[in-house]
């Protein structure tokens, strides 16, 4: 169906003439076409789109090609790897088994998977569902261990990585931090409590009852199935190249399905054909962290409000696939947007929602920036604030004075001007008006920086007493038992370098004290009481913190 179904429109608005309705449908299609116009220029990857309104599909269309080599056009029945959109299927599987009393939300995960380390406090099923377990995220960790995105990564590889972890990012329930590892462990739990493989269980309990005939979790890289979509990225000369996809991450990813099948899945959030009211309602419940902070993510979906409507949504991205689904239960409407090249899936999905559901959306109010008068701060005081501050693992901010203003640059971000709203508090207008407040110690010296008023986001400032840099202190071989990998630290052309057999070598730049950074990793060297370097903590983003390497 390439256009809005005029008969469906007639059924809902019978008073309007047929001609008017069809003209409206054509106008809507033109607006959608404009969103995906880049995919219709020459031989290009593309996207598949399905829109549901009042529980019925009213628009489906493909743009570009599913297979460039064989010139196979994209359709709504093309089979994509939908990446993290897969998680909600795992969420419903667990919720159904909770209803069957085969899984308990408060159960320690080791009740089902005893190979995992006995963390204290323990990790529960509930922690895994809401991404509050503290477990590290395998994509970043396996990259640190030397894997490449195009390598074959099996479900067994992921489980062995999880079983080897003896430390985590934070204690369970303390924070919400997205980790794919959580959902792989949930898939393994489903398999162990049902006595069936995760693929077999989902085939018979989720896909078959909903008529999702083109859907399955991939368990073999060499598997052949019809209507498969290949993913593509640009090369240096701007030509298209196939992106390798050897991932078999049941539970967190690796669901191969179509836009048409996902439309059936979205409607189930309202019909409850599979799962029933209890299991589906449970998927939509929020949870709270140990400190009472609300978490809106659980069971593989984010549940929030958007322009007056409840929104159930998730996106995905892997090996060039960019995916997005959203369901608005109050109007029984939703959108599926699947692309086979890197795009902004959320932006496209929300744009489609704005086009098709405009009559149901509350008027957007432009957020007013906080009104605070700029104040002048003496140059001498600005000089006191200049320096480097550590806000978290691998996260630093450098403050420098330029004329009569301060400028700030955080790790891997551009530099922005700061505006003083008091002698100690500054805002960053170009970065969402975020606040930075300088703090003095008991002796009156500037000692730390409070970012957005968040406790724990402050740390000592680099002063004139910083240890002189001696690159020879860091040389040697470093080993991680958790990742079964070793790195060598050496000097080349006056630069500190770090490298492993599989990843090659790259330069480390000093961030603060014994902390160094590259484009992908932060390394914090540790010393003993005698000042000798004994190891380092590696940080690969917020999802993978403080992985310990011992100096051999």
C-alpha positions in Angstrom: 0.0 0.0 0.0 1.9 3.1 -1.2 -0.7 5.6 -0.1 -3.0 6.2 2.8 -5.9 4.0 2.7 -8.9 6.2 1.7 -11.4 3.6 2.8 -10.0 3.6 6.3 -10.1 7.4 6.3 -13.7 7.3 5.1 -14.7 4.9 8.0 -13.4 7.4 10.5 -14.5 10.7 8.9 -17.6 9.7 6.9 -18.8 13.3 6.5 -15.9 14.4 4.3 -16.0 13.9 0.5 -13.9 11.0 -0.9 -12.0 13.4 -3.2 -10.9 15.6 -0.2 -9.7 12.6 1.8 -7.6 11.2 -1.1 -6.1 14.6 -1.7 -5.2 14.8 2.0 -3.6 11.3 1.7 -1.6 12.4 -1.3 -0.4 15.5 0.5 0.7 13.4 3.5 2.6 11.1 1.2 4.4 14.0 -0.4 5.5 15.2 3.1 6.8 11.7 3.9 8.5 11.5 0.6 10.4 14.7 1.3 11.8 13.2 4.5 13.3 10.3 2.6 14.2 12.1 -0.6 17.9 11.5 -0.3 17.2 7.7 -0.6 15.6 8.2 -4.0 18.6 9.8 -5.7 20.4 7.1 -7.7 21.2 3.7 -6.3 21.1 4.2 -2.6 20.4 2.4 0.6 17.0 3.4 2.0 14.2 2.9 4.5 11.0 1.0 5.1 8.1 2.9 6.8 4.8 1.7 8.2 2.3 4.0 10.0 -0.7 2.7 12.1 -3.7 4.8 12.9 -6.7 3.6 14.9 -5.1 0.2 15.1 -4.9 -0.2 11.3 -2.0 0.3 8.9 -2.7 3.4 6.9 0.7 3.9 5.2 3.5 1.6 4.1 6.3 2.4 1.7 9.9 1.6 0.9 12.6 4.0 -0.2 15.9 3.2 -1.9 17.3 -0.3 -2.1 17.6 -3.3 0.2 20.5 -4.8 -1.8 22.6 -2.4 -4.0 24.5 -5.1 -5.7 21.4 -6.8 -7.1 19.2 -3.6 -7.3 16.5 -5.0 -5.0 14.1 -2.2 -4.1 13.2 -1.7 -0.4 9.7 -2.6 0.7 7.8 -2.9 4.0 8.4 -6.7 3.8 12.2 -6.3 3.5 13.9 -8.1 6.5 16.1 -5.9 8.6 18.4 -6.5 11.6 16.5 -4.1 14.0 19.3 -4.0 16.6 18.1 -2.8 20.0 14.4 -2.7 19.1 14.8 -6.4 19.8 14.9 -5.8 23.6 11.2 -5.3 24.0 10.6 -8.9 22.8 12.8 -10.1 25.6 11.0 -7.8 28.0 7.6 -9.3 27.1 9.0 -12.9 27.3 10.3 -12.3 30.8 7.0 -10.6 31.8 5.0 -13.6 30.6 7.2 -16.0 32.5 6.7 -13.8 35.6 3.0 -14.4 35.2 3.6 -18.1 34.9 5.7 -17.9 38.1 8.8 -19.3 36.4 10.7 -16.1 37.0 10.6 -13.7 40.0 11.5 -10.0 39.5 13.2 -9.8 42.8 15.2 -13.0 42.2 19.0 -12.9 42.2 20.1 -13.6 38.6 22.4 -16.3 40.0 19.3 -18.4 40.8 19.1 -19.0 37.1 22.7 -18.3 35.9 25.0 -19.4 38.8 28.1 -18.9 36.6 27.9 -15.2 37.2 30.0 -13.6 39.9 28.3 -13.2 43.3 28.0 -9.4 43.5 27.1 -7.8 46.8 24.4 -6.5 46.8 23.1 -9.0 44.2 21.8 -8.3 40.8 18.1 -9.1 40.3 16.0 -9.8 37.3 14.4 -6.3 37.9 17.8 -4.7 37.8 18.6 -6.2 34.4 15.2 -5.2 32.9 15.7 -1.5 33.9 19.4 -1.3 33.2 20.2 -0.6 36.8 22.5 -3.7 37.4 25.8 -1.9 37.0 27.0 -4.6 34.6 29.3 -3.3 31.8 28.2 -3.1 28.2 29.8 -5.8 26.1 30.2 -3.8 22.8 32.6 -1.4 24.5 34.3 -4.1 26.6 34.9 -6.4 23.7 36.3 -3.5 21.7 38.7 -2.9 24.6 39.6 -6.6 24.4 40.6 -6.2 20.8 37.4 -7.2 18.9 36.2 -5.2 15.9 32.6 -4.4 15.0 32.8 -6.6 11.9 34.0 -9.7 13.8 31.8 -12.6 14.5 30.5 -12.1 18.0 28.4 -15.1 19.2 26.0 -15.4 22.1 28.6 -17.7 23.8 31.3 -15.0 23.5 29.0 -12.5 25.2 28.1 -14.9 28.0 31.7 -15.8 28.6 32.5 -12.1 28.9 29.7 -11.6 31.4 30.8 -14.6 33.5 34.4 -13.2 33.7 33.3 -9.9 35.2 34.3 -9.5 38.9 33.7 -5.7 39.1 30.9 -3.5 37.7 30.2 0.2 37.0 28.2 0.7 40.2 26.3 -1.2 42.8 22.9 -2.5 41.6 20.1 0.0 41.8 22.4 3.0 42.2 22.2 4.3 38.7 20.5 3.8 35.3 23.1 3.0 32.7 22.1 1.2 29.4 23.9 -2.1 29.0 23.2 -4.7 26.3 24.7 -7.4 28.6 21.6 -7.1 30.8 19.3 -8.3 28.0 21.6 -11.2 26.9 21.4 -12.5 30.4 17.6 -12.2 30.3 17.5 -14.2 27.1 19.6 -16.9 28.7 17.3 -16.9 31.7 14.3 -17.5 29.4 16.0 -20.4 27.8 17.0 -22.0 31.1 13.6 -21.7 32.8 11.6 -22.9 29.8 14.0 -25.7 28.6 13.8 -24.3 25.1 16.3 -22.1 23.2 15.4 -18.4 23.2 14.8 -18.5 19.4 12.4 -21.5 19.7 10.5 -20.0 22.6 10.0 -16.6 20.9 9.1 -18.3 17.6 6.2 -20.2 19.2 5.1 -17.8 22.0 5.6 -14.4 20.4 6.0 -14.4 16.6 3.6 -17.2 15.6 0.6 -16.0 17.6 1.0 -12.5 16.1 1.4 -13.7 12.6 5.0 -12.3 12.4 6.0 -14.9 9.8 9.2 -13.1 8.7 10.6 -12.6 12.2 13.3 -14.6 14.0 16.3 -14.1 16.3 19.4 -15.0 14.2 21.6 -17.8 15.7 23.8 -18.5 12.8 25.8 -16.0 10.8 25.5 -18.2 7.7 21.7 -18.5 7.8 19.9 -17.8 4.5 16.4 -16.3 4.5 14.4 -14.4 1.9 14.1 -10.6 1.5 17.1 -9.9 3.6 18.4 -6.3 3.7 22.1 -5.5 3.6 23.5 -2.5 5.4 25.8 0.1 3.9 28.1 3.0 4.9 30.1 5.6 2.9 33.7 5.0 2.1 36.4 7.7 1.9 35.6 8.3 -1.8 31.8 8.6 -0.9 30.9 5.3 -2.6 28.8 2.7 -0.8 30.2 -0.3 1.0 28.6 -3.3 2.7 29.0 -3.2 6.5 29.9 -6.5 8.1 27.4 -7.9 10.6 28.6 -11.0 12.5 26.6 -10.4 15.6 24.5 -13.1 17.3 23.3 -11.2 20.4 20.0 -12.8 21.3 18.0 -10.8 23.7 19.7 -7.5 23.2 19.8 -7.4 19.4 19.9 -9.8 16.4 16.1 -9.8 15.7 15.5 -9.9 12.0 12.1 -8.7 11.0 10.1 -6.4 8.7 8.3 -3.1 9.1 5.0 -5.0 8.4 5.7 -7.5 11.2 6.7 -4.8 13.7 3.4 -3.0 12.9 1.6 -6.2 14.2 3.8 -6.1 17.3 3.0 -2.4 18.1 -0.8 -3.1 17.8 -0.3 -5.8 20.4 0.5 -3.1 23.0 -3.2 -2.3 22.8 -4.9 -5.6 21.9 -2.8 -7.6 24.3 -3.3 -10.7 22.0 0.0 -12.0 23.2 0.9 -11.6 26.9 -2.4 -10.4 28.1 -3.1 -7.3 30.3 -0.9 -8.3 33.2 2.3 -9.0 31.2 1.9 -6.0 28.9 1.0 -3.6 31.8 4.1 -4.7 33.7 6.2 -3.7 30.7 5.0 -0.1 31.0 5.8 0.4 34.7 8.5 2.7 35.9 10.9 1.9 38.6 13.1 3.8 41.1 16.7 3.9 41.9 18.0 3.4 45.4 17.8 7.1 46.1 14.2 7.4 44.8 15.0 8.7 41.3 12.4 7.6 38.8 13.6 5.4 35.8 11.3 5.4 32.8 13.0 2.5 31.1 12.1 -1.1 31.6 11.3 -4.4 29.8 12.9 -3.1 26.6 10.9 0.1 26.1 11.1 3.7 27.2 7.7 4.9 28.5 7.3 8.6 28.5 4.9 11.4 27.4 5.3 13.4 24.2 3.1 16.4 23.4 0.2 15.2 25.5 0.4 11.5 24.5 1.8 8.5 26.3 4.7 7.2 24.2 6.1 3.6 24.2 9.3 3.7 22.2 12.8 2.3 21.4 15.5 2.8 18.8 18.4 0.7 17.6 21.6 0.9 15.8 24.2 -1.7 14.7 26.4 -2.3 11.7 24.7 0.6 9.8 21.1 -0.4 10.6 19.1 2.5 12.1 15.7 1.6 13.6 12.9 3.2 15.5 9.4 2.2 16.7 6.9 4.2 18.7 3.4 3.4 19.9 0.8 5.9 21.2 -1.8 3.8 23.1 -4.3 6.6 23.6 -4.9 6.9 19.8 -3.9 3.3 18.9 -1.3 4.8 16.5 2.3 4.2 15.9 5.3 4.4 13.5 7.9 1.9 12.3 11.0 3.4 10.6 13.8 1.0 9.5 16.9 2.2 7.6 19.9 0.3 6.2 22.4 3.0 6.6 23.3 5.4 9.5 20.6 8.0 10.0 18.9 9.7 12.9 16.1 7.2 13.4 14.4 9.0 16.3 14.3 12.2 14.3 12.7 10.5 11.4 10.3 8.6 13.5 9.1 11.7 15.4 8.8 13.6 12.2 6.5 10.9 10.8 4.5 11.0 14.0 4.1 14.7 13.7 2.9 14.4 10.2 0.3 11.6 10.8 -0.9 12.4 14.3 -0.9 16.2 14.3 -4.6 16.6 15.4 -3.8 14.6 18.6 -0.7 16.5 19.6 -0.6 19.3 22.1 1.0 22.5 20.8 4.7 22.6 21.5 5.8 25.4 23.9 9.2 26.7 23.3 11.2 26.2 26.5 12.3 29.6 27.9 15.9 29.9 28.8 16.5 30.7 32.5 16.7 34.5 32.9 19.8 35.5 34.7 21.7 38.7 34.5 25.3 38.5 33.3 27.8 39.8 35.9 31.3 41.0 35.5 34.0 39.0 37.2 37.5 40.3 37.9 40.3 38.9 35.7 42.2 37.8 38.7 39.2 35.7 39.8 38.9 34.2 36.3 42.5 33.1 36.5 41.8 31.3 39.7 39.1 29.3 38.0 41.2 28.2 35.0 42.5 24.6 35.1 41.4 21.0 34.5 38.7 19.3 36.5 37.7 15.7 36.6 33.9 15.2 36.6 33.9 11.4 36.4 35.7 8.3 35.0 37.4 9.4 31.8 35.4 12.7 31.8 37.4 15.9 32.2 36.7 19.6 31.6 39.3 22.2 30.8 38.5 25.8 31.8 40.6 28.6 30.3 40.4 32.4 30.4 40.2 34.4 27.1 40.1 38.1 27.6 37.3 38.9 30.1 35.5 35.5 29.8 36.0 31.8 30.6 35.8 29.1 28.0 35.1 25.4 28.7 35.9 22.2 26.8 34.8 18.8 28.0 36.1 15.5 26.9 35.4 14.9 23.2 33.4 18.1 22.9 33.9 21.5 21.3 34.9 24.5 23.3 32.1 26.8 24.5 32.0 30.3 26.0 30.8 30.6 29.6 28.6 33.4 31.0 29.0 34.5 34.7 25.7 34.8 36.5 27.4 35.3 39.9 31.0 35.5 41.0 31.1 31.7 41.4 28.4 30.3 39.0 28.7 30.2 35.3 26.3 29.0 32.5 27.1 27.6 29.1 24.4 29.1 26.7 25.6 27.1 23.7 25.2 23.8 25.7 21.7 24.0 27.1 22.5 26.7 29.7 24.2 24.0 31.9 25.7 25.4 35.1 29.1 25.1 36.5 29.9 26.4 40.0 33.4 26.8 41.4 33.9 25.6 45.0 36.5 26.8 47.5 38.1 24.7 50.3 38.4 25.7 53.9 41.6 27.7 53.1 39.7 29.7 50.5 41.4 28.2 47.5 39.4 27.0 44.4 39.3 23.3 44.9 36.6 21.8 42.7 33.8 22.3 40.2 30.2 21.4 40.6 28.5 20.5 37.3 24.7 21.0 37.2 24.7 20.8 41.0 25.1 17.0 40.9 26.8 15.5 43.9 29.9 13.6 42.9 30.5 15.6 39.8 33.2 17.7 41.5 36.9 16.9 41.9 40.2 18.5 42.7 41.5 21.0 40.2 44.9 20.7 38.6 47.2 23.3 40.2 50.8 24.2 40.1 51.9 21.2 42.2 51.0 18.6 39.5 53.6 15.9 39.2 56.2 16.6 36.5 55.6 14.3 33.5 58.0 11.4 33.2 56.9 9.1 30.4 59.2 6.3 31.6 57.1 5.9 34.7 54.3 4.3 32.6 56.3 1.9 30.4 55.5 -1.8 30.6 52.9 -4.5 30.0 49.4 -4.3 31.5 47.0 -7.3 31.8 43.2 -7.6 32.5 42.1 -10.9 33.7 38.4 -10.0 33.2 39.0 -9.4 29.4 41.9 -11.8 28.9 43.9 -9.1 27.1 47.2 -7.3 27.5 48.3 -3.9 26.5 51.8 -2.5 26.1 52.6 1.1 27.0 55.7 2.5 25.2 57.1 5.8 23.9 57.3 6.6 20.2 58.6 9.9 18.8 58.3 11.5 22.3 54.6 10.4 22.6 53.2 8.0 25.1 51.6 5.1 23.2 49.4 2.2 24.1 48.6 -0.9 22.0 47.5 -4.5 21.8 48.0 -7.2 19.2 44.5 -6.9 17.8 43.8 -3.2 18.2 47.1 -1.8 17.2 48.6 1.2 18.9 47.4 4.7 19.5 48.6 7.9 21.3 47.7 8.8 24.8 47.5 12.5 25.7 47.8 13.7 29.3 44.4 14.8 30.7 45.2 15.4 34.4 47.9 14.1 36.7 48.3 10.4 35.9 45.2 10.3 33.7 45.6 10.1 29.9 43.1 10.0 27.0 42.9 8.8 23.4 39.9 9.2 21.1 38.3 6.0 22.4 39.7 5.2 25.9 40.7 7.0 29.1 43.6 5.5 31.1 44.1 6.4 34.8 47.5 5.0 36.0 47.7 3.9 39.6 50.7 4.2 41.9 51.7 2.5 45.1 52.9 4.3 48.3 56.4 4.5 46.9 55.2 6.3 43.8 55.7 3.4 41.4 53.0 2.8 38.7 51.3 -0.6 39.5 48.5 -0.6 36.9 45.8 1.4 35.3 42.0 1.8 35.2 40.5 1.9 31.7 37.3 3.8 31.0 35.5 3.3 27.7 32.6 5.7 28.2 29.9 5.8 30.9 28.8 2.2 30.2 32.3 0.8 30.8 34.1 2.3 33.8 37.2 1.5 35.8 38.3 -1.8 34.2 41.5 -2.8 36.1 44.7 -3.6 34.3 47.7 -4.8 36.5 51.2 -4.0 35.5 53.2 -7.1 34.9 
